[in-house]
Amino acid sequence: MNERITQFLQAQKVATVCCVDEENNPYCFNCFYAFDETRLLLYFKTSAATRHAHLLASNPTVAGTVQPDKLNTLAVRGIQFTGQVMDPDKPIAIDASASYHKRFPFAVAMNGDVLTIKLTAIKMTDNTLSFGKKLLWELEPAHPTLVPNNIVSN
């Protein structure tokens, strides 16, 4: 993954995550997240009683955005991502709670479960590099020759 993308995700705290309901209508929610740059995962905490938790249980495919806590209109930066919410019992999600609560220790006091998003693609707009600059990343598919990893384009 491009280092600028990794640094940006580490520096921010809030994501907007979008899922779909039973009729394919979009539904979005905001959440604090922790980023695992080694395994390319986002962790977030939620309650089983929320609407999005019910929607994610039936369709784990998500899309989302991350923007800076403070926007600079002359130097727009932000990320759009896609991913899959992983089953909490999968080995990939084992460290989710520890990683999330390390970043947000206050969240230990709140009820809920920490869920894991396995990132599959990211597009970062970074106007600090040049106007309209895009940094693209995709998880390597089963056939890596079909889609290159760490694509950088304008």
Sequence and secondary structure as in RCSB ss.txt:
>XXXX:A:sequence
MNERITQFLQAQKVATVCCVDEENNPYCFNCFYAFDETRLLLYFKTSAATRHAHLLASNPTVAGTVQPDKLNTLA
VRGIQFTGQVMDPDKPIAIDASASYHKRFPFAVAMNGDVLTIKLTAIKMTDNTLSFGKKLLWELEPAHPTLVPNN
IVSN
>XXXX:A:secstr
  HHHHHHHHH  EEEEEEE TTS EEEEEEEEEEETTTTEEEEEE TTSHHHHHHHH  EEEEEE  SS  TTS
 EEEEEEEEEE TTSGGGTTHHHHHHHH GGGGGS  EEEEEEEEEEEEEETTTSTT EEEEE   SSTTTS SS
 EE 
